[in-house]
């Protein structure tokens, strides 16, 4: 019954009959992408919840370097700081963003600060993969949590070592795009599939004329775009909203071995097979026994550990699983085995190895 509840919600993910989808939901335009930015900075103004400088010397070094640039020379020796924390600053640079626009940043503690709540991020340069500075971040850190401690007791709500600075970075450099250049644009499918690439090509040719699109492989499609820059944006807007029939997706079972979650789409089928599954339980218990010497014997008291190992194997009955052509039938067949979600991980792998599971098995 528990297994049925676990898998029942996967019906929402299943695709019954093929249906029309937009090209923009299946493919991306080459050159239209996000870029990741990263930087290092300091958060100040913390209420005694910053880094412990004895174990995070880089916080003191960063503060001394920053103050030296401001013309303040600190005496030699360790500084005892409680209101400063060293952080990593990350952000995503959207496509077509221009200098002067603002983007959100995420601030994460890299030392042993207890909380970043109430802190202010000082000006931090954000660099791209090429080492160039693309944005400057600064602002008040917003932490979605709270915590308090006193007398050895503490309580905490949510995570306090990371926060956001909404609109906290100003873009200083734009990333060039190839979308407005050349005679062609390229569509990149999110998942490689020759059938989908062929059907997208046919849809584009029917809408814009034969020879407009050319599939280069199972993922990349070359599309001839208008030479006039003023017409190219309207062409792309019309192109990405074209509807086409992508066909049946691949039957797939997704297994998360860490959480025991199992998700399968509606196209999963099984052949007739027999399954016997039992659990093996090993219990090891240890008992301390004391050996006491006799009076006036001159011996010493000795403590010895005696271990008791018990192995128990649960009875696993052989269950015949009939051939199933729908997700409902697959769920009923697996429920007949009486397996828990954790047991199902091993059963599905064994069924795939035996050739009884007609689906791709992906373990994440």
N, C-alpha and C positions, 0 to 999 in steps of 0.2 A: 504493500500500500504506500509506504514511504517513497519507494522507487517511482511509483506512478505519479505522485505529487511532484517529485524532482524533475521528471522528464515531461510532465504535462505542459508546462509553460513553453517548451520548445516548439509546440505546435504553432505558436505565434511567429517563430522564425522560419517555419517551413514555407516553401513556395509550391503551391499546388500546380495549377496550369500556368503556362508561360503568360506573361503580361508585359505591356509596353512600359519602357523606362526611358528617361531622358539621357542623352549622351553625356551631359554634365555629371550625372550620377554614376556613370560607368568609367569615364575617362577624364584625365586632366590635360590641360593645354601645356605643352612643353614650354618652360620658361616662366610659368606662373606658379611660384612656389614660395614657401616661407623660408626664412633663414634664421638660424639660431645665433644668439648673442650671449656672451658670458663676460663677467667682470668680477673684480674683487673690491670690497669696500668696508667701511666701518659704520656701525650703528651706535649712536650715542644717545644719552638721555634716558638710559634704563634705570629702573628703581632698584639698584643693587643686585640685579639679576644678570649682569654681564659676565664676560669671561674671567676665570681665575688666572691672573697673569703669571703665576708661578708655573703653570702647566701649559700655557699658551703664549710662548714668547713672541710669536709673530704678531699678536695684537699690540704689544708694546712697541715693537719695531715699526709697525705701520703707523701708530700714533706719533711716534717721534719723527718719522719721515714727513708726515703731513704737517706737523707743527713747524718743522725746520723750513718747509716751503713757505710758511706764513711768517717767517722771521722770528720764531720763538725757539730759543735754545734751552733744552732741558739738561739738568745736571746728570752726571753719570750715576748709575744705580738702577735697581728695579723699581718700577712704579707700581703702586698698589691701586689698581683700577677695579671698580665694581660696576661702573655704568657704561662700559664700552664693550662691544662684541664685534669680532671679525666675521664677515659674512661673504658668501658667494651670491652674486646678483646675476640672474638669468632672465632673458626676454626672448620673444619671438618677433622678428621683423617681417611684417606682412608684405606681400608683393605690391609694387607700385606706390609704396609709401614715399613721401617727399620730406626733405629737410624742414624742420619746424613742427612737424606733426608729433603727437605724443602717443606712447604705447605703454602698456602695463608691464611691470617687472615683478619678479618673485625674489624674495630675500630669504636666504637659508643660512642658519648659523653653521660655522665650520669649527668652532671651538667647543667649550663646555658651558656656554651661556644657558641659564635656566629658562629665560624667556626674553623675547624681543618685543613684548607688548609695551606700547608707549614710546618706542624708540624712533629716532630719526636717522634715515640713511643719508650719509654725507656724499657729496658729488663723486660719482664713480663712473669711469669710462667703460663702455661695453664694446667688446671687440668681436669680430666675426672670425670665421675659420682662416681668413687670409691675414689675420693680425691687425687689420685696420680698424679704427674706431668708427662705429656707426651711430652711436647714441651716447648720451650722458644721462645718468640716473641720479635722482635725489628726491627726497620727500619723506613724509611720515609713514611709518610701517603700520599696516592694518593687520592685526592678528585676530583670527576668529576663535578665541579661547580665553580662558582665565585660570588662574591658579593662586593658591595661598599656602603658606607653611608656617608653623609655629610649634614650639615645644616638641620637636621631633615628629610631628604629624603634618601631613600635607594632603591637599586635594587638587586635582587638575581636571579641567574640561577642555577636550580637544588638544591639538598639538600646538605648543608655544614656541618652538624653535624655528619656525618658518612663517612668513607672512607675505602680503602683497602691498605694493605701492601703486594704486590706480593712477594711470596716466603719469607714472613716475619717471619716465625717460623721454627725452626730447631727441628726435632723430637729427643727426648731423650730416649724414651721408646717405645718398640714395643708391640702390642696387640697380644696375642696368638690366634691361629686359630685351630679349630678342623677338618679342611678339610683334612689334611693329616693323620688323626688318625682314628683308628677303621676300621671295615670291611664294614661299610656302610656310604653313604652320603645321605643327605635329601634335597629334593626339596620342597620349600615352594611357593605355588601359590600366586600371588599378590592379587587375589580375589578368595574367596572360591567358588568352583563349583564342584559337584560330577562328572558331565559329563566330564569336562575338565580333572579332575584327572584320570578318567578311560581311556580316550583317550590317555593321555600322557603315562600311564602305558602300554597300548597296543603297542604304538609306540616304547617304549624302549625295550619291550620284542621281538618285531620283529627284532630289530637291533642287540641286544646283547644276545638273547636267552631267552627262557621262564623262568620265575622265577627271572629275574634280578630286576624287580621293583615290589613294593608292596604298594598300596595306604592305608595309615593309617586312613585318614579321607578326608573330602572335600578340605583340603588345603595342607596336608603333604604327600609326597610320599617318601618311603624308597627305595634306589637304592644300590645294591651290587656293590662295587667298587673293582678294582684289588688290591691285597695285596701288589704288588710291587710298591713302591713310584715312581719309574721312569716311570711307565705306567699310574699312576693315573691322571697326568695332561693331557696327551693325551686323556685319557678316558673322562675326564670332557669336554675337548674342543670338542670332537665328540658328546658328549651327549647334550650340550647346543645348538648345531647347528642342531639338528634333527628337521625336519619339520613335523607338524601334523595338522589335521583339528580340530580346537577348537569348531566348531559348532556355532549356532546362539547365539549372546549375548542377554542379558536381555533388553527388551524394557524399556527405561528410559527417564524421563524428569527431567532436572536439572533447578532449579529456584534459582536465586540469588535475595533475597528480598531486599537487600540494593541497588543494581544497576538497578533492573528491567530486568536483562538479562534472557532469556529463551533459553535453548539448548535441543534439543531432537534428538535421533538417528532415523535411517530410519525404525526401526521396530515398532514404535509407531502406534497404531490403535485406532480408536474411534468407539463406537456404535452410532446408531441413537438416538438423544436427542434434546430437545428444550431448548434454552437459551434466557433469557431476562436479559439485564444488563444495569443499569443506574447509573449515578453519582449523589451523594448527595453533594450539596455545601452549606456550612453554612458561612454567612458573618456577622461579628460583627463590627459595626462602632460606634465610641464614639465622642460626640460633647460637648464641654464645654459651658455652659450657665452661664452668670453673672447676679445676682440679685442685682440691685442697689436700696438702700433705698431712700425715699423721703427727700427733704431738711428739716433740723432742726428736723428730726424724731429721731435722736440718734441711728439709726440702723447702721449696718455694711454691707459692700459689701460682698456677698457670691457667690463663684463659685461652680457650681454643674455640674456633669457629667451626660449626658443623652445618654443612649446606645440604638442602633437600631439593632435588630437581624433579619436577613432575611434567610430563608431556601428555597433553590431551588432544586428541584429534576428533573433531566433531564429525558426525555421520553425514555424508553427502550423498543423497539419493540421485540416481541417474534419471534426468528429466529429458524427454524428447521435445525439442523446440521445432514446431512446424514451420514450413516455408511461409514467409510473411512478405506481402507486397505493399504494405502501407505502414506509416509510423504507428498508428494505433495498434496494429497487429504485432509490431515489433515490441512495443511497450508491454502488451499482454503476455507475449512469449517470455520476455525477460522477468516479468513479475512471477511467472510460474516457477522459475528457478528459486525464488525467495531470497535473492541476493540483496545485500545492502549496497549503497552507492560505492563504497570502497571496494567491495567484492566485484562490482561491475567493471571496475578498471581492468582487473585481471581477466575477467570473462570475455570482454570485448576484444582484448589483445589476442587471446587464444582463438576466438572465433575468426578473427582476421587472418591469423596464421594458418588456420584450417581451411580457409577459403569460403567460409559460410557467411561472412559479413560482406555485403556488397556495398562498400563505401570506403572512402579515404579515412584513415585513422590518424588524427593529428593530436599529438600530446604537447601541451604547453606548460 
